[in-house]
């Protein structure tokens, strides 16, 4: 929903509702991706990477019901990596250490079994033209 980042000009907040894609064969289960970048340029820039954006992924289950659950970030990351690869983009999975590993490799439930934490701490890179 929100990212606090510093683009070299100072700290800022960005928000993104993201895009949800229904998981085939399931009712009210979605792969969810959110993309973040400074509003002024709609991308970050570094001399090493050039233009880039940051994204997060997760799965939403039964959102808006008393049974809602969120998480499975690694599962959603693998889905979006395959989606972009199948569209012809260059994808390198788990290539950049972000130091945000949580409960890898088995995962853990938190907050009354509402959130399932699962992250190996590595980011996947997708190169877009």
C-alpha positions, 0 to 999 in steps of 0.5 A: 500500500505504501513505500517510504523511500529516499530517491536522493532528493529526500524521503517520500511516501508512495502509494499503489493499490496494485493489480490483482490477478485471480488465481485460476480454480479458486474463488476470491484468491488473487496474486497481488503486485504493487509497484512503487516509484517517485511520482515526479518521474515514476521511476528511481535512477541509479548509475548502476541500474539505470531506471528502476521501480520497486515492487512487492508481491503477495497473495490475497485470500478471501479479502473482505470476509471474516476468513481473509488471509494475506501473504505467501510473498515467495509464491506470488513472486514466483508467479509474477516472475513466470508471468513476465518471463512468458511475456518475453521479458528477461527475469533473474529470480532471487538475485539481489539480497534485500535483507528482509528474509522472514520465516524462510523456508517453512513460513509462519502465521502471524496476527491470528492466522491472518498473515502468512510470512514467507520471504527468502530475502532476495529480490527478483529482477525483471528487465523491461525495454 
